[in-house]
Amino acid sequence: MILNETYKMNNGLGIPKIALGTWMIDDDKVAESVRQAVKIGYRHIDTAQGYENERGVGEGVRTCGVPREKIFVNSKVAAENKSYSSAKASIDESLKKMGLDYIDMMIIHSPQPWVEVNRSENRYFKENKEVWRAMEDAVREGKVKTIGVSNFLEEDIENILSDCKIRPAVNQVLSHISNTPFELIDYCKEKNILMEAYSPIAHGEILQNKEVNDIAKKYGVTVAQICIKYDLQLGMVVLPKTDNPEHMKTNADLDFLISEEDMETLKKIKLIDYGKSGVFPIFGGLWSWD
């Protein structure tokens, strides 16, 4: 069962291959979503300071009936925290909100504040080094076990690698059929950085794609299952988001293998139009996937 499988990160620790994504699940509802996911078999929960639901995620982890050490909890330092002091304080606040003694993994949510993504050439190299130093200190203090990055390009990762004491364990990025960062995946593999795929179902828009539907029918599975399996076969941790227990079950029912031929077909599908899912209010401004 895929929910029992793990990858080994560059620090020697294991990380479950499938996680429950909790983006846009309200804080007052997410605890029950976590409990349902754990009941099904999930052992990896992904949240973020910017999701504003860490409190509820922590409640779900504490009340799910499974020992804390068996649940892998990941959160993210908000993209707006770009100083040592603000990042350090935010990690302490995350622990307090979740009511946990430690966080399994903390990652920088974005190299740029969200309002500057796609609008500024400033990659915040100096500031991200300060955030990284705060996270390294959190590891030494026992508050965090593993640290990584999200939405980082090669130049952003090289900036961290240039003088870090702890190497990034993961890079969590947008990756789905029709929009897969193959060059970045190869680069991170070379650097022994595990890739994680968020929004594997393309914000739901790919459900209407005929080519993907045809392949899903061939295997007798759903489009969502094909999308998740696709990223898994690329060697990525996958983070499908849902608060629906039935979808949680089917998202993890992946006992099939996409053939090499079909993988090549999926890799070549043209970028889909995200439509209304492509622009939304987030963390102080409108943000676009384009």
ROVO-596387 format. One record per residue: residue number from 0; residue in one letter; y, x, z of N, C-alpha, C in turn. Coordinates in steps of 0.2 Angstrom, whole numbers, always signed. Layout:
<marpas>
   num   residu    n.c2    n.c1    n.c3   ca.c2   ca.c1   ca.c3    c.c2    c.c1    c.c3
   NUM        a       Y       X       Z       Y       X       Z       Y       X       Z
...
</marpas>
This chain:
<marpas>
   num   residu    n.c2    n.c1    n.c3   ca.c2   ca.c1   ca.c3    c.c2    c.c1    c.c3
     0        m      -6      +4      +0      +0      +0      +0      +6      +4      +0
     1        i     +11      +3      -5     +17      +7      -5     +21      +8      +1
     2        l     +21      +3      +5     +25      +3     +11     +22      +8     +16
     3        n     +16     +11     +15     +14     +16     +20     +14     +23     +17
     4        e     +17     +23     +11     +18     +30      +7     +25     +33      +9
     5        t     +25     +39      +9     +31     +43     +11     +32     +49      +6
     6        y     +38     +51      +5     +39     +58      +2     +41     +63      +8
     7        k     +40     +69      +6     +42     +74     +11     +49     +77      +9
     8        m     +54     +77     +13     +60     +80     +12     +60     +87     +13
     9        n     +66     +90     +11     +66     +98     +11     +67    +100     +18
    10        n     +67     +96     +23     +67     +98     +30     +60     +97     +33
    11        g     +55     +95     +29     +49     +94     +31     +47     +87     +34
    12        l     +52     +83     +35     +51     +76     +38     +49     +71     +32
    13        g     +46     +66     +34     +44     +61     +29     +49     +55     +29
    14        i     +49     +52     +23     +53     +46     +22     +50     +41     +18
    15        p     +49     +35     +20     +46     +30     +17     +49     +29     +10
    16        k     +44     +28      +5     +46     +27      -2     +50     +21      -4
    17        i     +49     +16      +0     +53      +9      -1     +57      +8      +5
    18        a     +63      +5      +4     +67      +3     +10     +70      -4      +9
    19        l     +71      -7     +14     +75     -13     +14     +83     -12     +13
    20        g     +86     -13      +8     +93     -13      +7     +96     -18     +10
    21        t    +102     -17     +14    +105     -23     +18    +112     -24     +15
    22        w    +114     -21     +10    +121     -22      +7    +123     -29      +6
    23        m    +128     -32      +9    +130     -39      +8    +126     -44     +12
    24        i    +122     -41     +16    +119     -46     +21    +123     -46     +27
    25        d    +125     -52     +29    +130     -53     +35    +127     -50     +41
    26        d    +132     -47     +45    +130     -45     +52    +126     -50     +56
    27        d    +128     -56     +56    +124     -61     +60    +118     -63     +57
    28        k    +116     -61     +51    +110     -63     +48    +105     -57     +47
    29        v    +107     -51     +47    +103     -45     +45     +98     -44     +50
    30        a     +99     -45     +57     +94     -44     +62     +87     -47     +60
    31        e     +88     -54     +58     +82     -57     +56     +79     -55     +50
    32        s     +83     -52     +45     +80     -49     +39     +76     -43     +40
    33        v     +79     -39     +45     +75     -33     +47     +69     -35     +50
    34        r     +69     -40     +55     +63     -42     +58     +57     -44     +53
    35        q     +60     -48     +48     +55     -51     +43     +52     -45     +39
    36        a     +56     -40     +37     +54     -35     +33     +49     -30     +37
    37        v     +50     -29     +43     +46     -25     +47     +39     -29     +48
    38        k     +40     -35     +49     +33     -39     +49     +29     -39     +43
    39        i     +32     -38     +37     +29     -38     +31     +26     -31     +30
    40        g     +29     -26     +33     +27     -19     +33     +32     -14     +31
    41        y     +38     -16     +30     +43     -11     +29     +44      -6     +35
    42        r     +46      +0     +34     +47      +5     +39     +53      +9     +38
    43        h     +57      +7     +33     +63     +10     +31     +69      +5     +30
    44        i     +74      +6     +34     +80      +1     +33     +86      +5     +32
    45        d     +90      +3     +26     +96      +6     +24    +102      +2     +26
    46        t    +107      +5     +29    +113      +2     +30    +119      +7     +29
    47        a    +125      +5     +31    +131      +9     +30    +136      +7     +35
    48        q    +140     +11     +37    +146      +9     +41    +150      +4     +37
    49        g    +151      +5     +30    +155      +1     +26    +152      -6     +25
    50        y    +145      -7     +26    +142     -14     +25    +144     -18     +31
    51        e    +147     -16     +36    +149     -19     +42    +143     -24     +45
    52        n    +137     -21     +45    +132     -24     +48    +127     -20     +52
    53        e    +130     -14     +54    +126      -9     +58    +123     -12     +65
    54        r    +128     -16     +68    +126     -20     +74    +120     -24     +73
    55        g    +120     -28     +68    +114     -32     +67    +108     -29     +65
    56        v    +108     -23     +61    +103     -19     +59    +100     -16     +65
    57        g    +104     -13     +70    +101     -11     +76     +98     -16     +80
    58        e    +100     -22     +80     +97     -27     +84     +90     -28     +81
    59        g     +90     -29     +75     +83     -30     +71     +78     -25     +73
    60        v     +81     -18     +73     +76     -13     +74     +74     -13     +81
    61        r     +78     -14     +86     +76     -14     +93     +72     -20     +95
    62        t     +72     -26     +91     +68     -32     +93     +63     -33     +88
    63        c     +61     -29     +84     +56     -30     +78     +49     -30     +81
    64        g     +48     -27     +87     +41     -26     +90     +37     -20     +88
    65        v     +40     -16     +84     +37      -9     +82     +41      -4     +85
    66        p     +37      +1     +88     +41      +7     +91     +46     +10     +87
    67        r     +52     +12     +90     +58     +14     +87     +56     +20     +82
    68        e     +51     +25     +85     +50     +31     +81     +46     +29     +74
    69        k     +44     +23     +73     +40     +22     +67     +45     +18     +62
    70        i     +51     +17     +64     +56     +14     +59     +61     +20     +57
    71        f     +62     +21     +50     +66     +26     +48     +73     +22     +46
    72        v     +78     +24     +50     +85     +20     +49     +90     +25     +46
    73        n     +92     +23     +41     +97     +27     +37    +104     +23     +37
    74        s    +109     +27     +38    +116     +24     +38    +121     +29     +34
    75        k    +127     +27     +33    +131     +31     +29    +138     +32     +32
    76        v    +141     +38     +32    +148     +39     +34    +152     +36     +29
    77        a    +157     +31     +31    +161     +28     +26    +165     +32     +22
    78        a    +165     +30     +15    +169     +35     +10    +176     +36     +12
    79        e    +179     +32     +16    +186     +34     +18    +186     +39     +24
    80        n    +181     +41     +27    +181     +46     +32    +181     +53     +29
    81        k    +186     +56     +29    +186     +62     +25    +189     +68     +30
    82        s    +188     +68     +36    +189     +73     +41    +184     +74     +45
    83        y    +183     +80     +48    +178     +82     +53    +179     +77     +59
    84        s    +185     +76     +62    +185     +71     +68    +184     +64     +66
    85        s    +186     +61     +60    +184     +54     +59    +177     +53     +58
    86        a    +174     +58     +54    +167     +58     +53    +163     +58     +59
    87        k    +164     +63     +64    +161     +64     +70    +161     +57     +74
    88        a    +167     +55     +75    +169     +49     +79    +165     +43     +76
    89        s    +164     +42     +69    +161     +37     +66    +154     +37     +67
    90        i    +151     +43     +67    +143     +43     +69    +142     +41     +76
    91        d    +146     +43     +81    +146     +40     +88    +146     +33     +88
    92        e    +151     +30     +84    +152     +23     +84    +146     +19     +81
    93        s    +143     +22     +76    +137     +19     +73    +131     +19     +78
    94        l    +130     +24     +81    +125     +24     +87    +126     +19     +92
    95        k    +133     +18     +94    +135     +13     +99    +134      +6     +96
    96        k    +136      +5     +90    +135      -2     +87    +128      -4     +86
    97        m    +123      +1     +84    +116      +0     +83    +112      +0     +90
    98        g    +115      +3     +95    +111      +3    +101    +105      +7    +101
    99        l    +106     +13     +96    +100     +17     +95    +102     +24     +98
   100        d     +97     +28    +100     +98     +35    +103     +99     +40     +97
   101        y     +96     +38     +92     +97     +43     +86     +97     +39     +79
   102        i     +99     +42     +74     +99     +39     +67     +94     +44     +63
   103        d     +89     +41     +60     +85     +45     +56     +88     +49     +50
   104        m     +93     +46     +47     +97     +49     +42    +104     +47     +41
   105        m    +109     +51     +40    +116     +49     +39    +118     +53     +33
   106        i    +121     +49     +28    +123     +52     +22    +131     +50     +21
   107        i    +134     +55     +17    +141     +53     +15    +140     +48      +9
   108        h    +144     +42     +10    +143     +37      +6    +146     +38      -1
   109        s    +151     +42      -2    +154     +43      -8    +158     +50      -7
   110        p    +158     +54     -13    +163     +60     -12    +170     +58     -12
   111        q    +172     +52     -15    +179     +50     -15    +179     +43     -11
   112        p    +185     +42      -8    +186     +35      -5    +185     +30     -11
   113        w    +183     +24      -9    +181     +19     -14    +187     +17     -18
   114        v    +193     +17     -16    +199     +15     -20    +200     +20     -25
   115        e    +198     +26     -24    +199     +31     -29    +194     +32     -34
   116        v    +188     +29     -33    +182     +30     -38    +184     +28     -44
   117        n    +183     +32     -50    +184     +30     -57    +192     +30     -58
   118        r    +196     +32     -53    +203     +32     -54    +207     +38     -52
   119        s    +203     +43     -50    +206     +49     -48    +201     +55     -49
   120        e    +204     +61     -51    +200     +67     -52    +199     +71     -46
   121        n    +202     +69     -41    +201     +72     -34    +194     +71     -32
   122        r    +190     +77     -31    +183     +76     -28    +183     +77     -21
   123        y    +188     +79     -18    +189     +80     -10    +184     +85      -8
   124        f    +184     +91     -12    +179     +96     -10    +180     +99      -3
   125        k    +186    +100      -1    +187    +103      +6    +186     +98     +11
   126        e    +188     +91     +10    +186     +86     +15    +179     +85     +16
   127        n    +175     +85     +10    +168     +83     +11    +164     +89     +15
   128        k    +167     +95     +14    +164    +100     +18    +165     +99     +25
   129        e    +171     +96     +27    +172     +95     +34    +168     +89     +37
   130        v    +167     +84     +33    +162     +79     +34    +155     +81     +35
   131        w    +153     +86     +31    +146     +89     +31    +146     +93     +37
   132        r    +151     +96     +39    +150    +100     +46    +149     +96     +52
   133        a    +153     +90     +52    +152     +85     +57    +145     +82     +57
   134        m    +142     +81     +51    +135     +79     +51    +130     +84     +53
   135        e    +131     +90     +51    +127     +96     +54    +127     +96     +61
   136        d    +133     +95     +64    +134     +96     +72    +130     +90     +75
   137        a    +130     +84     +71    +126     +78     +74    +119     +80     +74
   138        v    +116     +83     +69    +109     +85     +69    +108     +90     +75
   139        r    +112     +95     +76    +111    +100     +81    +111     +96     +88
   140        e    +115     +91     +89    +116     +87     +95    +111     +82     +96
   141        g    +106     +81     +91    +101     +76     +92    +103     +69     +90
   142        k    +108     +68     +87    +111     +61     +86    +108     +59     +79
   143        v    +107     +64     +75    +104     +62     +68     +99     +67     +66
   144        k     +94     +65     +63     +88     +69     +61     +89     +73     +54
   145        t     +91     +69     +49     +92     +71     +43     +99     +69     +40
   146        i    +101     +74     +35    +108     +72     +32    +107     +73     +25
   147        g    +112     +69     +21    +111     +69     +14    +118     +66     +11
   148        v    +118     +65      +5    +124     +62      +1    +122     +56      -3
   149        s    +127     +53      -6    +127     +47     -10    +132     +47     -15
   150        n    +130     +45     -21    +135     +45     -27    +138     +52     -28
   151        f    +135     +57     -27    +137     +64     -28    +135     +67     -35
   152        l    +140     +70     -38    +138     +73     -45    +136     +80     -43
   153        e    +134     +84     -49    +132     +91     -48    +137     +95     -44
   154        e    +144     +94     -47    +149     +98     -44    +150     +97     -37
   155        d    +149     +90     -34    +150     +88     -27    +144     +92     -23
   156        i    +138     +92     -26    +133     +95     -22    +134    +102     -22
   157        e    +136    +105     -27    +137    +113     -27    +142    +114     -22
   158        n    +147    +110     -21    +152    +111     -16    +149    +112      -9
   159        i    +145    +107      -8    +141    +107      -1    +137    +113      +0
   160        l    +133    +114      -6    +128    +120      -5    +131    +127      -5
   161        s    +137    +127      -6    +141    +134      -7    +141    +137      +0
   162        d    +141    +133      +6    +142    +136     +12    +139    +132     +18
   163        c    +134    +127     +16    +132    +123     +21    +126    +127     +25
   164        k    +125    +125     +31    +120    +127     +36    +113    +123     +35
   165        i    +114    +117     +33    +109    +112     +32    +110    +109     +25
   166        r    +105    +110     +21    +105    +108     +14    +104    +100     +14
   167        p    +108     +97      +9    +107     +89      +8     +99     +88      +7
   168        a     +97     +83     +10     +90     +81      +9     +89     +76      +4
   169        v     +94     +72      +3     +94     +66      -2    +100     +66      -6
   170        n    +100     +62     -11    +106     +60     -15    +105     +53     -17
   171        q    +108     +48     -14    +107     +41     -16    +112     +39     -21
   172        v    +109     +36     -27    +113     +35     -32    +111     +28     -35
   173        l    +116     +25     -39    +114     +20     -44    +109     +22     -49
   174        s    +103     +19     -49     +98     +21     -54     +94     +15     -56
   175        h     +94     +13     -62     +90      +7     -64     +89      +7     -72
   176        i     +84      +4     -74     +83      +3     -81     +89      +2     -85
   177        s     +91      +6     -90     +97      +6     -94    +102     +10     -91
   178        n    +102     +12     -85    +107     +16     -82    +104     +21     -77
   179        t    +101     +26     -80     +97     +31     -76    +100     +38     -77
   180        p    +102     +41     -71    +105     +48     -72    +100     +53     -73
   181        f     +97     +54     -78     +92     +59     -79     +94     +66     -78
   182        e    +100     +68     -80    +102     +75     -79    +103     +76     -72
   183        l    +105     +72     -68    +106     +72     -61    +100     +72     -57
   184        i     +95     +68     -60     +88     +68     -57     +85     +75     -57
   185        d     +86     +78     -63     +83     +85     -65     +86     +90     -61
   186        y     +93     +90     -60     +96     +94     -56     +94     +94     -49
   187        c     +94     +88     -46     +92     +87     -39     +85     +90     -38
   188        k     +80     +88     -42     +74     +91     -42     +73     +98     -41
   189        e     +77    +101     -46     +78    +109     -46     +80    +111     -39
   190        k     +85    +108     -36     +88    +110     -29     +84    +107     -23
   191        n     +78    +104     -25     +74    +101     -19     +77     +96     -15
   192        i     +81     +92     -19     +85     +86     -16     +82     +80     -18
   193        l     +79     +76     -14     +76     +70     -16     +81     +64     -18
   194        m     +79     +61     -23     +84     +56     -26     +82     +49     -23
   195        e     +87     +45     -22     +86     +38     -20     +89     +33     -25
   196        a     +86     +28     -26     +89     +23     -31     +91     +17     -27
   197        y     +98     +15     -28    +100      +9     -25    +102      +4     -31
   198        s    +102      -2     -30    +103      -7     -35     +98      -6     -41
   199        p     +91      -6     -39     +86      -4     -44     +85     -10     -49
   200        i     +88     -16     -47     +87     -22     -52     +94     -24     -55
   201        a     +98     -18     -55    +105     -19     -59    +109     -25     -57
   202        h    +109     -26     -50    +113     -31     -48    +111     -38     -50
   203        g    +105     -38     -52    +102     -45     -54    +103     -46     -62
   204        e    +107     -42     -65    +109     -44     -72    +103     -42     -77
   205        i     +99     -37     -75     +93     -35     -79     +88     -41     -80
   206        l     +88     -45     -75     +83     -51     -75     +82     -55     -82
   207        q     +88     -54     -86     +88     -58     -92     +87     -54     -98
   208        n     +85     -47     -97     +84     -43    -103     +77     -44    -106
   209        k     +77     -46    -112     +71     -48    -116     +66     -42    -116
   210        e     +68     -36    -117     +63     -30    -117     +60     -29    -111
   211        v     +63     -29    -105     +60     -28     -99     +56     -34     -97
   212        n     +58     -40     -99     +54     -46     -98     +47     -46    -101
   213        d     +47     -43    -107     +41     -43    -111     +36     -38    -108
   214        i     +39     -32    -105     +35     -27    -102     +32     -30     -96
   215        a     +36     -34     -92     +34     -37     -86     +28     -41     -87
   216        k     +29     -45     -92     +23     -50     -94     +17     -46     -96
   217        k     +18     -41     -99     +12     -37    -101      +8     -35     -95
   218        y     +11     -33     -89      +8     -31     -83      +7     -37     -78
   219        g      +9     -43     -80      +8     -48     -76     +12     -48     -69
   220        v     +18     -45     -70     +22     -44     -64     +29     -47     -65
   221        t     +33     -47     -60     +40     -49     -61     +44     -43     -64
   222        v     +50     -45     -66     +55     -40     -69     +57     -35     -63
   223        a     +58     -38     -57     +60     -34     -51     +55     -29     -50
   224        q     +48     -31     -50     +43     -26     -49     +43     -21     -54
   225        i     +44     -22     -60     +44     -17     -65     +50     -12     -64
   226        c     +56     -15     -62     +62     -11     -61     +61      -6     -55
   227        i     +58      -9     -49     +56      -5     -43     +51      +1     -45
   228        k     +46      -1     -49     +41      +3     -50     +43      +9     -55
   229        y     +48      +7     -59     +51     +12     -64     +54     +18     -60
   230        d     +58     +16     -55     +62     +21     -51     +57     +25     -47
   231        l     +52     +22     -44     +46     +25     -41     +43     +30     -45
   232        q     +41     +29     -51     +38     +33     -55     +42     +39     -58
   233        l     +49     +38     -57     +53     +44     -58     +53     +48     -52
   234        g     +50     +47     -46     +50     +51     -40     +55     +49     -35
   235        m     +58     +43     -36     +64     +41     -31     +62     +37     -26
   236        v     +65     +37     -20     +65     +32     -15     +69     +26     -18
   237        v     +66     +20     -17     +69     +14     -20     +72      +9     -14
   238        l     +78      +7     -15     +81      +3     -10     +83      -4     -12
   239        p     +78      -9     -14     +79     -15     -16     +82     -19     -10
   240        k     +88     -23     -12     +91     -27      -7     +89     -34      -7
   241        t     +87     -37      -2     +86     -44      -1     +85     -47      +6
   242        d     +87     -53      +7     +86     -56     +13     +81     -62     +13
   243        n     +77     -62      +7     +72     -67      +6     +65     -64      +7
   244        p     +62     -66     +12     +55     -63     +14     +50     -63      +8
   245        e     +50     -68      +4     +46     -69      -2     +47     -63      -7
   246        h     +54     -62      -8     +56     -56     -12     +54     -50      -9
   247        m     +54     -49      -2     +52     -43      +1     +45     -41      +0
   248        k     +41     -47      +0     +34     -46      -1     +32     -44      -8
   249        t     +35     -47     -13     +34     -46     -20     +37     -39     -22
   250        n     +43     -37     -19     +46     -31     -21     +41     -25     -19
   251        a     +37     -26     -14     +32     -21     -12     +25     -21     -14
   252        d     +24     -26     -18     +17     -27     -22     +17     -24     -28
   253        l     +16     -17     -28     +17     -13     -34     +10      -9     -36
   254        d      +5     -13     -35      -2      -9     -36      -3     -10     -44
   255        f      +1      -6     -48      +0      -6     -55      +4      +1     -57
   256        l      +2      +3     -63      +5      +9     -66      +8      +8     -72
   257        i     +14      +9     -73     +18      +8     -80     +15     +14     -84
   258        s     +13     +13     -90     +10     +18     -95     +16     +23     -97
   259        e     +14     +29     -99     +19     +34    -101     +23     +31    -107
   260        e     +20     +27    -111     +23     +24    -117     +28     +19    -115
   261        d     +26     +15    -110     +31     +10    -108     +37     +13    -104
   262        m     +35     +18    -100     +41     +21     -97     +46     +24    -102
   263        e     +43     +27    -107     +48     +30    -112     +52     +24    -115
   264        t     +49     +18    -116     +53     +12    -119     +58     +10    -114
   265        l     +56     +10    -108     +61      +8    -102     +67     +13    -102
   266        k     +65     +19    -103     +71     +24    -102     +76     +24    -108
   267        k     +74     +21    -113     +78     +21    -119     +82     +14    -120
   268        i     +81      +9    -115     +85      +3    -116     +92      +4    -114
   269        k     +96      +1    -119    +103      +2    -119    +106      -1    -112
   270        l    +112      +2    -110    +116      +0    -104    +117      -8    -105
   271        i    +116     -12    -100    +117     -19    -100    +124     -20     -97
   272        d    +127     -26     -98    +133     -28     -96    +132     -31     -89
   273        y    +136     -28     -84    +135     -31     -77    +138     -38     -76
   274        g    +143     -39     -81    +146     -46     -80    +150     -46     -74
   275        k    +150     -52     -71    +154     -53     -65    +151     -49     -59
   276        s    +145     -46     -60    +143     -42     -54    +145     -35     -55
   277        g    +149     -33     -60    +152     -27     -61    +158     -25     -57
   278        v    +162     -30     -55    +168     -29     -51    +168     -34     -45
   279        f    +170     -31     -39    +170     -35     -33    +175     -31     -28
   280        p    +177     -35     -23    +181     -32     -18    +177     -28     -13
   281        i    +179     -22     -12    +176     -18      -7    +180     -13      -4
   282        f    +180     -13      +3    +183      -7      +7    +190      -6      +5
   283        g    +194     -11      +4    +201     -10      +3    +204     -11      -4
   284        g    +200     -13      -8    +202     -14     -15    +196     -16     -20
   285        l    +198     -17     -26    +193     -19     -31    +189     -13     -33
   286        w    +183     -13     -34    +179      -8     -36    +175     -10     -42
   287        s    +174      -5     -47    +170      -7     -53    +165      -2     -54
   288        w    +159      -4     -57    +153      +0     -58    +155      +4     -65
   289        d    +160      +2     -69    +161      +5     -75    +164     +12     -74
</marpas>
